[in-house]
């Protein structure tokens, strides 16, 4: 299973938990079974967020503007040196 697919499944499960929690919040009569299920959903929600953070941490960091400008500067310097020494 790819990382993108796993993240999509986790986000979908998180949305489902959110919907069930909204239903629980709007319930008018207290029910011990619903209270138990609500507590289990909160535990699962915490597990899902930890998994998402772990999968997000595995992903390589995106190029920051400082890294990009540094790479461009190095490429320009090398290009200038090649042109300068080739025309000599």
N, CA, C and O atoms as a printed pandas DataFrame, in Angstrom:
     atom_number atom_name residue_name chain_id  residue_number  x_coord  y_coord  z_coord
0              1         N          UNK        A               1    0.848   -1.168    0.000
1              2        CA          UNK        A               1    0.000    0.000    0.000
2              3         C          UNK        A               1    0.898    1.237    0.000
3              4         O          UNK        A               1    1.839    1.329    0.789
4              5         N          UNK        A               2    0.612    2.154   -0.859
5              6        CA          UNK        A               2    1.448    3.339   -0.949
6              7         C          UNK        A               2    1.154    4.282    0.217
7              8         O          UNK        A               2    0.124    4.185    0.884
8              9         N          UNK        A               3    2.075    5.173    0.430
9             10        CA          UNK        A               3    1.946    6.123    1.535
10            11         C          UNK        A               3    0.755    7.053    1.303
11            12         O          UNK        A               3    0.033    7.382    2.245
12            13         N          UNK        A               4    0.547    7.478    0.057
13            14        CA          UNK        A               4   -0.578    8.360   -0.251
14            15         C          UNK        A               4   -1.904    7.652    0.004
15            16         O          UNK        A               4   -2.844    8.248    0.531
16            17         N          UNK        A               5   -1.973    6.383   -0.372
17            18        CA          UNK        A               5   -3.203    5.608   -0.172
18            19         C          UNK        A               5   -3.473    5.404    1.321
19            20         O          UNK        A               5   -4.613    5.497    1.775
20            21         N          UNK        A               6   -2.420    5.130    2.066
21            22        CA          UNK        A               6   -2.569    4.947    3.511
22            23         C          UNK        A               6   -3.039    6.246    4.169
23            24         O          UNK        A               6   -3.911    6.224    5.037
24            25         N          UNK        A               7   -2.462    7.372    3.756
25            26        CA          UNK        A               7   -2.890    8.658    4.314
26            27         C          UNK        A               7   -4.340    8.953    3.961
27            28         O          UNK        A               7   -5.091    9.463    4.793
28            29         N          UNK        A               8   -4.738    8.638    2.734
29            30        CA          UNK        A               8   -6.127    8.870    2.333
30            31         C          UNK        A               8   -7.086    8.044    3.175
31            32         O          UNK        A               8   -8.140    8.532    3.583
32            33         N          UNK        A               9   -6.720    6.788    3.438
33            34        CA          UNK        A               9   -7.567    5.939    4.287
34            35         C          UNK        A               9   -7.659    6.475    5.708
35            36         O          UNK        A               9   -8.732    6.464    6.310
36            37         N          UNK        A              10   -6.546    6.941    6.240
37            38        CA          UNK        A              10   -6.558    7.476    7.596
38            39         C          UNK        A              10   -7.407    8.739    7.687
39            40         O          UNK        A              10   -8.162    8.914    8.643
40            41         N          UNK        A              11   -7.284    9.622    6.690
41            42        CA          UNK        A              11   -8.096   10.840    6.700
42            43         C          UNK        A              11   -9.586   10.508    6.557
43            44         O          UNK        A              11  -10.429   11.169    7.164
44            45         N          UNK        A              12   -9.908    9.494    5.762
45            46        CA          UNK        A              12  -11.302    9.086    5.619
46            47         C          UNK        A              12  -11.848    8.545    6.937
47            48         O          UNK        A              12  -12.972    8.864    7.324
48            49         N          UNK        A              13  -11.061    7.738    7.619
49            50        CA          UNK        A              13  -11.490    7.211    8.909
50            51         C          UNK        A              13  -11.648    8.332    9.930
51            52         O          UNK        A              13  -12.555    8.295   10.762
52            53         N          UNK        A              14  -10.778    9.315    9.868
53            54        CA          UNK        A              14  -10.876   10.462   10.763
54            55         C          UNK        A              14  -12.165   11.246   10.505
55            56         O          UNK        A              14  -12.816   11.696   11.448
56            57         N          UNK        A              15  -12.534   11.410    9.231
57            58        CA          UNK        A              15  -13.790   12.095    8.899
58            59         C          UNK        A              15  -14.992   11.300    9.403
59            60         O          UNK        A              15  -15.959   11.881    9.895
60            61         N          UNK        A              16  -14.935    9.972    9.283
61            62        CA          UNK        A              16  -16.031    9.137    9.783
62            63         C          UNK        A              16  -16.185    9.276   11.292
63            64         O          UNK        A              16  -17.302    9.354   11.803
64            65         N          UNK        A              17  -15.078    9.306   11.993
65            66        CA          UNK        A              17  -15.124    9.484   13.442
66            67         C          UNK        A              17  -15.720   10.848   13.781
67            68         O          UNK        A              17  -16.499   10.972   14.727
68            69         N          UNK        A              18  -15.357   11.857   13.019
69            70        CA          UNK        A              18  -15.895   13.199   13.251
70            71         C          UNK        A              18  -17.415   13.225   13.067
71            72         O          UNK        A              18  -18.125   13.870   13.839
72            73         N          UNK        A              19  -17.902   12.535   12.060
73            74        CA          UNK        A              19  -19.349   12.477   11.824
74            75         C          UNK        A              19  -20.050   11.770   12.975
75            76         O          UNK        A              19  -21.083   12.238   13.455
76            77         N          UNK        A              20  -19.498   10.651   13.418
77            78        CA          UNK        A              20  -20.108    9.928   14.538
78            79         C          UNK        A              20  -20.061   10.754   15.822
79            80         O          UNK        A              20  -20.979   10.673   16.637
80            81         N          UNK        A              21  -19.021   11.534   16.009
81            82        CA          UNK        A              21  -18.941   12.398   17.185
82            83         C          UNK        A              21  -19.988   13.508   17.138
83            84         O          UNK        A              21  -20.540   13.890   18.171
84            85         N          UNK        A              22  -20.256   14.021   15.950
85            86        CA          UNK        A              22  -21.316   15.029   15.833
86            87         C          UNK        A              22  -22.670   14.441   16.180
87            88         O          UNK        A              22  -23.477   15.078   16.858
88            89         N          UNK        A              23  -22.918   13.225   15.715
89            90        CA          UNK        A              23  -24.172   12.557   16.066
90            91         C          UNK        A              23  -24.252   12.376   17.570
91            92         O          UNK        A              23  -25.313   12.580   18.159
92            93         N          UNK        A              24  -23.160   11.998   18.197
93            94        CA          UNK        A              24  -23.122   11.823   19.647
94            95         C          UNK        A              24  -23.393   13.143   20.356
95            96         O          UNK        A              24  -24.108   13.174   21.358
96            97         N          UNK        A              25  -22.827   14.235   19.843
97            98        CA          UNK        A              25  -23.019   15.541   20.469
98            99         C          UNK        A              25  -24.476   15.998   20.411
99           100         O          UNK        A              25  -24.944   16.680   21.323
100          101         N          UNK        A              26  -25.189   15.635   19.365
101          102        CA          UNK        A              26  -26.577   16.067   19.222
102          103         C          UNK        A              26  -27.583   15.100   19.844
103          104         O          UNK        A              26  -28.788   15.347   19.786
104          105         N          UNK        A              27  -27.117   14.021   20.430
105          106        CA          UNK        A              27  -28.016   13.060   21.070
106          107         C          UNK        A              27  -28.682   13.711   22.276
107          108         O          UNK        A              27  -28.039   14.433   23.037
108          109         N          UNK        A              28  -29.977   13.449   22.443
109          110        CA          UNK        A              28  -30.728   14.084   23.525
110          111         C          UNK        A              28  -30.740   13.249   24.792
111          112         O          UNK        A              28  -30.746   13.803   25.892
112          113         N          UNK        A              29  -30.742   11.942   24.664
113          114        CA          UNK        A              29  -30.781   11.100   25.861
114          115         C          UNK        A              29  -29.430   10.425   26.077
115          116         O          UNK        A              29  -28.832    9.916   25.128
116          117         N          UNK        A              30  -28.944   10.419   27.320
117          118        CA          UNK        A              30  -27.659    9.756   27.595
118          119         C          UNK        A              30  -27.794    8.234   27.460
119          120         O          UNK        A              30  -28.800    7.644   27.856
120          121         N          UNK        A              31  -26.775    7.633   26.902
121          122        CA          UNK        A              31  -26.772    6.187   26.693
122          123         C          UNK        A              31  -25.375    5.666   27.034
123          124         O          UNK        A              31  -24.397    6.100   26.426
124          125         N          UNK        A              32  -25.261    4.740   28.000
125          126        CA          UNK        A              32  -23.935    4.235   28.383
126          127         C          UNK        A              32  -23.191    3.559   27.233
127          128         O          UNK        A              32  -21.963    3.619   27.171
128          129         N          UNK        A              33  -23.912    2.928   26.337
129          130        CA          UNK        A              33  -23.263    2.281   25.198
130          131         C          UNK        A              33  -22.628    3.321   24.297
131          132         O          UNK        A              33  -21.497    3.146   23.843
132          133         N          UNK        A              34  -23.345    4.402   24.035
133          134        CA          UNK        A              34  -22.801    5.470   23.201
134          135         C          UNK        A              34  -21.609    6.144   23.877
135          136         O          UNK        A              34  -20.655    6.550   23.214
136          137         N          UNK        A              35  -21.675    6.259   25.214
137          138        CA          UNK        A              35  -20.549    6.854   25.931
138          139         C          UNK        A              35  -19.289    6.000   25.771
139          140         O          UNK        A              35  -18.190    6.519   25.575
140          141         N          UNK        A              36  -19.475    4.682   25.858
141          142        CA          UNK        A              36  -18.343    3.773   25.690
142          143         C          UNK        A              36  -17.787    3.856   24.264
143          144         O          UNK        A              36  -16.572    3.895   24.072
144          145         N          UNK        A              37  -18.671    3.884   23.273
145          146        CA          UNK        A              37  -18.228    3.985   21.883
146          147         C          UNK        A              37  -17.539    5.320   21.615
147          148         O          UNK        A              37  -16.571    5.384   20.857
148          149         N          UNK        A              38  -18.038    6.378   22.235
149          150        CA          UNK        A              38  -17.418    7.698   22.080
150          151         C          UNK        A              38  -15.985    7.668   22.618
151          152         O          UNK        A              38  -15.067    8.191   21.987
152          153         N          UNK        A              39  -15.803    7.054   23.783
153          154        CA          UNK        A              39  -14.463    6.958   24.376
154          155         C          UNK        A              39  -13.523    6.148   23.474
155          156         O          UNK        A              39  -12.362    6.517   23.300
156          157         N          UNK        A              40  -14.022    5.052   22.905
157          158        CA          UNK        A              40  -13.193    4.249   21.994
158          159         C          UNK        A              40  -12.830    5.021   20.737
159          160         O          UNK        A              40  -11.719    4.895   20.222
160          161         N          UNK        A              41  -13.780    5.830   20.238
161          162        CA          UNK        A              41  -13.485    6.637   19.048
162          163         C          UNK        A              41  -12.407    7.663   19.342
163          164         O          UNK        A              41  -11.573    7.947   18.482
164          165         N          UNK        A              42  -12.412    8.218   20.536
165          166        CA          UNK        A              42  -11.390    9.208   20.883
166          167         C          UNK        A              42  -10.015    8.564   20.957
167          168         O          UNK        A              42   -9.018    9.171   20.565
168          169         N          UNK        A              43   -9.959    7.341   21.458
169          170        CA          UNK        A              43   -8.687    6.613   21.496
170          171         C          UNK        A              43   -8.213    6.336   20.072
171          172         O          UNK        A              43   -7.035    6.509   19.758
172          173         N          UNK        A              44   -9.137    5.905   19.211
173          174        CA          UNK        A              44   -8.766    5.630   17.813
174          175         C          UNK        A              44   -8.355    6.909   17.095
175          176         O          UNK        A              44   -7.441    6.897   16.271
176          177         N          UNK        A              45   -9.036    8.018   17.411
177          178        CA          UNK        A              45   -8.679    9.302   16.807
178          179         C          UNK        A              45   -7.235    9.660   17.145
179          180         O          UNK        A              45   -6.488   10.121   16.282
180          181         N          UNK        A              46   -6.846    9.446   18.398
181          182        CA          UNK        A              46   -5.479    9.736   18.812
182          183         C          UNK        A              46   -4.493    8.843   18.061
183          184         O          UNK        A              46   -3.442    9.309   17.622
184          185         N          UNK        A              47   -4.831    7.557   17.911
185          186        CA          UNK        A              47   -3.963    6.635   17.173
186          187         C          UNK        A              47   -3.813    7.071   15.715
187          188         O          UNK        A              47   -2.719    7.022   15.152
188          189         N          UNK        A              48   -4.914    7.494   15.116
189          190        CA          UNK        A              48   -4.874    7.916   13.707
190          191         C          UNK        A              48   -4.004    9.148   13.544
191          192         O          UNK        A              48   -3.192    9.215   12.621
192          193         N          UNK        A              49   -4.162   10.131   14.433
193          194        CA          UNK        A              49   -3.344   11.345   14.313
194          195         C          UNK        A              49   -1.866   11.024   14.498
195          196         O          UNK        A              49   -1.017   11.633   13.846
196          197         N          UNK        A              50   -1.545   10.077   15.377
197          198        CA          UNK        A              50   -0.149    9.674   15.552
198          199         C          UNK        A              50    0.380    8.984   14.291
199          200         O          UNK        A              50    1.523    9.204   13.892
200          201         N          UNK        A              51   -0.457    8.148   13.666
201          202        CA          UNK        A              51   -0.036    7.482   12.426
202          203         C          UNK        A              51    0.179    8.493   11.312
203          204         O          UNK        A              51    1.132    8.382   10.541
204          205         N          UNK        A              52   -0.715    9.485   11.224
205          206        CA          UNK        A              52   -0.574   10.513   10.199
206          207         C          UNK        A              52    0.706   11.306   10.420
207          208         O          UNK        A              52    1.426   11.599    9.465
208          209         N          UNK        A              53    0.995   11.655   11.665
209          210        CA          UNK        A              53    2.239   12.370   11.962
210          211         C          UNK        A              53    3.453   11.530   11.617
211          212         O          UNK        A              53    4.440   12.051   11.097
212          213         N          UNK        A              54    3.393   10.222   11.901
213          214        CA          UNK        A              54    4.517    9.344   11.607
214          215         C          UNK        A              54    4.723    9.234   10.088
215          216         O          UNK        A              54    5.855    9.293    9.608
216          217         N          UNK        A              55    3.634    9.075    9.342
217          218        CA          UNK        A              55    3.752    8.988    7.886
218          219         C          UNK        A              55    4.191   10.316    7.294
219          220         O          UNK        A              55    4.919   10.342    6.301
220          221         N          UNK        A              56    3.759   11.412    7.889
221          222        CA          UNK        A              56    4.171   12.729    7.413
222          223         C          UNK        A              56    5.634   12.994    7.714
223          224         O          UNK        A              56    6.309   13.683    6.948
224          225         N          UNK        A              57    6.137   12.453    8.828
225          226        CA          UNK        A              57    7.539   12.645    9.187
226          227         C          UNK        A              57    8.454   11.854    8.267
227          228         O          UNK        A              57    9.599   12.244    8.037
228          229         N          UNK        A              58    7.949   10.736    7.737
229          230        CA          UNK        A              58    8.755    9.923    6.824
230          231         C          UNK        A              58    8.940   10.597    5.476
231          232         O          UNK        A              58    9.915   10.335    4.772
232          233         N          UNK        A              59    8.016   11.456    5.119
233          234        CA          UNK        A              59    8.081   12.122    3.826
234          235         C          UNK        A              59    9.242   13.107    3.833
235          236         O          UNK        A              59    9.503   13.771    4.836
236          237         N          UNK        A              60    9.924   13.190    2.719
237          238        CA          UNK        A              60   11.055   14.104    2.651
238          239         C          UNK        A              60   10.575   15.544    2.754
239          240         O          UNK        A              60    9.465   15.881    2.340
240          241         N          UNK        A              61   11.421   16.367    3.304
241          242        CA          UNK        A              61   11.066   17.768    3.500
242          243         C          UNK        A              61   11.024   18.487    2.156
243          244         O          UNK        A              61   11.874   18.245    1.299
244          245         N          UNK        A              62   10.052   19.362    1.964
245          246        CA          UNK        A              62    9.997   20.104    0.707
246          247         C          UNK        A              62   11.133   21.118    0.627
247          248         O          UNK        A              62   11.738   21.484    1.635
248          249         N          UNK        A              63   11.400   21.552   -0.575
249          250        CA          UNK        A              63   12.462   22.530   -0.777
250          251         C          UNK        A              63   12.063   23.840   -0.124
251          252         O          UNK        A              63   10.999   24.391   -0.406
252          253         N          UNK        A              64   12.910   24.319    0.732
253          254        CA          UNK        A              64   12.661   25.626    1.323
254          255         C          UNK        A              64   13.211   26.692    0.379
255          256         O          UNK        A              64   14.070   26.391   -0.450
256          257         N          UNK        A              65   12.733   27.929    0.487
257          258        CA          UNK        A              65   13.241   28.984   -0.392
258          259         C          UNK        A              65   14.747   29.189   -0.265
259          260         O          UNK        A              65   15.411   29.494   -1.256
260          261         N          UNK        A              66   15.293   29.029    0.931
261          262        CA          UNK        A              66   16.729   29.211    1.121
262          263         C          UNK        A              66   17.515   28.121    0.392
263          264         O          UNK        A              66   18.537   28.401   -0.234
264          265         N          UNK        A              67   17.035   26.884    0.476
265          266        CA          UNK        A              67   17.720   25.799   -0.226
266          267         C          UNK        A              67   17.625   25.983   -1.731
267          268         O          UNK        A              67   18.596   25.748   -2.449
268          269         N          UNK        A              68   16.469   26.399   -2.209
269          270        CA          UNK        A              68   16.283   26.591   -3.638
270          271         C          UNK        A              68   17.171   27.709   -4.171
271          272         O          UNK        A              68   17.800   27.560   -5.219
272          273         N          UNK        A              69   17.224   28.822   -3.453
273          274        CA          UNK        A              69   18.067   29.929   -3.916
274          275         C          UNK        A              69   19.547   29.554   -3.845
275          276         O          UNK        A              69   20.327   29.986   -4.694
276          277         N          UNK        A              70   19.945   28.767   -2.862
277          278        CA          UNK        A              70   21.323   28.296   -2.772
278          279         C          UNK        A              70   21.682   27.393   -3.928
279          280         O          UNK        A              70   22.773   27.496   -4.490
280          281         N          UNK        A              71   20.747   26.486   -4.293
281          282        CA          UNK        A              71   20.991   25.590   -5.425
282          283         C          UNK        A              71   21.094   26.381   -6.730
283          284         O          UNK        A              71   21.939   26.081   -7.573
284          285         N          UNK        A              72   20.248   27.373   -6.892
285          286        CA          UNK        A              72   20.311   28.211   -8.097
286          287         C          UNK        A              72   21.630   28.976   -8.152
287          288         O          UNK        A              72   22.227   29.104   -9.221
288          289         N          UNK        A              73   22.085   29.482   -7.016
289          290        CA          UNK        A              73   23.347   30.221   -6.977
290          291         C          UNK        A              73   24.518   29.323   -7.369
291          292         O          UNK        A              73   25.403   29.746   -8.112
292          293         N          UNK        A              74   24.526   28.103   -6.880
293          294        CA          UNK        A              74   25.611   27.167   -7.205
294          295         C          UNK        A              74   25.585   26.817   -8.691
295          296         O          UNK        A              74   26.633   26.777   -9.335
296          297         N          UNK        A              75   24.404   26.566   -9.233
297          298        CA          UNK        A              75   24.287   26.237  -10.652
298          299         C          UNK        A              75   24.749   27.414  -11.515
299          300         O          UNK        A              75   25.442   27.221  -12.513
300          301         N          UNK        A              76   24.370   28.616  -11.134
301          302        CA          UNK        A              76   24.796   29.802  -11.894
302          303         C          UNK        A              76   26.309   29.991  -11.826
303          304         O          UNK        A              76   26.940   30.342  -12.824
304          305         N          UNK        A              77   26.888   29.758  -10.654
305          306        CA          UNK        A              77   28.330   29.894  -10.495
306          307         C          UNK        A              77   29.077   28.881  -11.358
307          308         O          UNK        A              77   30.047   29.224  -12.034
308          309         N          UNK        A              78   28.624   27.647  -11.330
309          310        CA          UNK        A              78   29.255   26.608  -12.144
310          311         C          UNK        A              78   29.091   26.938  -13.623
311          312         O          UNK        A              78   30.044   26.799  -14.391
312          313         N          UNK        A              79   27.910   27.369  -14.036
313          314        CA          UNK        A              79   27.680   27.741  -15.430
314          315         C          UNK        A              79   28.563   28.893  -15.864
315          316         O          UNK        A              79   29.111   28.876  -16.966
316          317         N          UNK        A              80   28.706   29.896  -15.008
317          318        CA          UNK        A              80   29.571   31.044  -15.320
318          319         C          UNK        A              80   31.023   30.589  -15.470
319          320         O          UNK        A              80   31.723   31.015  -16.389
320          321         N          UNK        A              81   31.468   29.716  -14.556
321          322        CA          UNK        A              81   32.853   29.235  -14.612
322          323         C          UNK        A              81   33.093   28.431  -15.888
323          324         O          UNK        A              81   34.145   28.565  -16.514
324          325         N          UNK        A              82   32.132   27.601  -16.277
325          326        CA          UNK        A              82   32.294   26.813  -17.498
326          327         C          UNK        A              82   32.375   27.727  -18.722
327          328         O          UNK        A              82   33.227   27.525  -19.587
328          329         N          UNK        A              83   31.516   28.709  -18.800
329          330        CA          UNK        A              83   31.538   29.647  -19.933
330          331         C          UNK        A              83   32.828   30.463  -19.930
331          332         O          UNK        A              83   33.436   30.653  -20.984
332          333         N          UNK        A              84   33.255   30.945  -18.770
333          334        CA          UNK        A              84   34.428   31.776  -18.655
334          335         C          UNK        A              84   35.681   31.019  -19.111
335          336         O          UNK        A              84   36.481   31.541  -19.888
336          337         N          UNK        A              85   35.843   29.781  -18.618
337          338        CA          UNK        A              85   37.045   29.022  -18.970
338          339         C          UNK        A              85   36.979   28.443  -20.385
339          340         O          UNK        A              85   38.020   28.185  -20.991
340          341         N          UNK        A              86   35.777   28.237  -20.919
341          342        CA          UNK        A              86   35.685   27.725  -22.283
342          343         C          UNK        A              86   35.958   28.797  -23.317
343          344         O          UNK        A              86   36.383   28.475  -24.426
344          345         N          UNK        A              87   35.729   30.058  -22.995
345          346        CA          UNK        A              87   35.980   31.166  -23.913
346          347         C          UNK        A              87   37.387   31.727  -23.794
347          348         O          UNK        A              87   37.741   32.625  -24.558
348          349         N          UNK        A              88   38.165   31.260  -22.913
349          350        CA          UNK        A              88   39.533   31.732  -22.732
350          351         C          UNK        A              88   40.444   31.279  -23.761
351          352         O          UNK        A              88   41.629   31.608  -23.725
